[in-house]
C-alpha cells in the first residue's frame, strides 16, 4: 500500500513534490496501489518510486522522470507520457492502452511481449530496448530510435517506421509485411529470416542486404555495391562476386566466403570473426583494422599487387593461416596471437609491433621479414626459415618453443647442425643477433677506407661497437658484422658508416694518384743522384736544391690537399695516405733526451693521419736509419743515443723508434 506521507506530499503539486524529493533524496517513495488517474504530474520526479498497480489512466506525466521506477501492473491507458523518461524499467506487465509516448525515453527498458499496438511512439527513444515478440503492428514509429533494439519475432506489420534509426537492431524473424521503412537506417541490422512482402517498403540497398542474407547462394553478382556497415553475419556468400564493393565496418562474422571474389573490396574495420575465407580472392583488398579472430584462412593467397594489401591493425588472433601466402603483407601491429601460421609464407612481410605470442610458425618462411618490436613470446618456431629476418632488442622471444630452424631457404644452414635446441637456447642465440649490425658490401671492400671510417666511429662510440665477424659471400660481396651496444641507434649508425665510407673511398682514389706522383718525383731524385759524380746524403741534395724541391712539393700538396710541415729537424709531407719524411736529422742533438721531442712530434703527426703508433714508429726509425747509413755524423748520434737508452728519460715510443733505427742501420752497440 502507498505510504500516507508520500501521498500527502504528492497531493501538494509537482513543485512541492520535487522540492521534497530534493530534500529527502535518500527516500524511495511508495505510491503502490494508489489511484492517480487524471492527476497532473507534469515534470514530476518519480525516479526509483514504487508505482506497482498504480492507476495513471488519463494522467498527465509529460516530461516526468520515471527512470528505474517499479511499474508492475501499472495502468497507463490514455496517459500523457510525452517526453517522459522511463529508461531501464521492466514494463512487461504494464498496461499501455492508448498512451501517448511520443518522444518518450524508453532506452534499455523491457517491453518484451507487450501490446503497444495503440500507443503513439513517434520520435520515441527505444535504443537497446527489449521488444522481442512485442506487438507494434500499425504503430507510428516515425523518426524513432530503435538502434540496437531487440525486435526478434516482433510484430511490425504495417508499422510506419519512416526515417527511423534501426542501426544494429535485431530484426530476425520479425514481421515487416506492409511496413514502411523509407529513409530508415538499417546498417548493421540483423535481417535473417525477417518477413517482408511486396508491400514492404525497403530502400534498394536494404532490399539487397535482405536478399543477400536470406538468398545469398542465389545472388552471384554484387560488384561495386555500397554495403557499408551492413550486417551479413552467418550468410552463405560462397563463390559470390563482391569485387570492388564497399563492406567497410560491415558485420561479416561467420560468413561463408569460400571461393568468393573480394578483389579490391573495401573491408576496412569489417568484422570477419570466424569467417570462412578459404580460396577467397582478396587481391588488393583493404583489410586494415579488420577483425579476423578465429577466421579460417588456410591457404590464403593475397598476392598480386601486394603493396596495396593492407592488414594494418587487423585482429587475426587464433586465425587459421596455415600455408597462407602472405608475401609482403602489411601486418603492422596486427593481432596474430595464437594464430596458426604453419608453413605460411611471410617473406618480406611487415610484422613490426605485431603480436604473435603463442602463434604456431612451424615450417613458416620468414625470409627478410620485418619484425622489429614484434612479440613472439611462447611462439613455436620448429623448422622455420629465418633468413635475414630483421629483429631488434625490443623483439620478444621469451619462452619460444623450437627444436631447430634454418638460416637459409631450401632448408639450408640448420641450427643446431644436429639434434635439438636446449631449453632457452633459441632465445639466447637470436637475442645475441639482435645486438649486431650487418654492413653489406656488394662490390668488394676498400679496406683502407673501411678501417678509417671504423676508426672514426670508434672515436665517437668507443668500445660500444666492435667487429664481430667478416664473412665472404659469392663474387666480391662481403658482410662485416658489428657488435653494437643495445642503446645505440643501429639505423643511424649504419647511415653514419655509409656516409664516412663513401667519402673516404672517393678520397682514397685521389690518394692513390698522389702516391703515383710522389713515386715519380722520388725516381727523378734518384736519377739525379746517379748522374752526380759525388753521392751526397739526401739532406745535402735537398739543401742544394731546397728552393726548387720545396716548390715542387708545395705544388703537389696544393693539388692533393696535402700540406708542408716544418719540424725544425727537417721537412716532411703530410697527406691522407701517410707521411713521407725527407728530413734533416743531422741537426738533431746528440743528447737523446733533447732529440726525443722531435722524434715524438714526427710519430704523432703520422698518428694524426690515421697511422697506428707501431707503423708510425717504424716509419720514423727507417728514415733515421736511411740517413745514418749515408752520413757518419748521424751514425755517430745513433750510437750515442743507443748507449744512453737505459738512462734517458724519454717515452717508450721514442726508445722503440731509436732501437729500430739502430737495428735497421746495422749499428752494433758496445
PyMOL commands that set and color helices and strands:
alter all, ss='L'
color gray80, all
select helices_A, chain A and resi 4-10+14-23+204-218+306-308+425-433+447-464+490-531+538-544+546-559+592-608+613-630+632-643+652-665
alter helices_A, ss='H'
color red, helices_A
select strands_A, chain A and resi 405-408+412-415+436-441+465-472+478-484+563-566+571-575+578-581
alter strands_A, ss='S'
color yellow, strands_A
deselect
rebuild
show_as cartoon
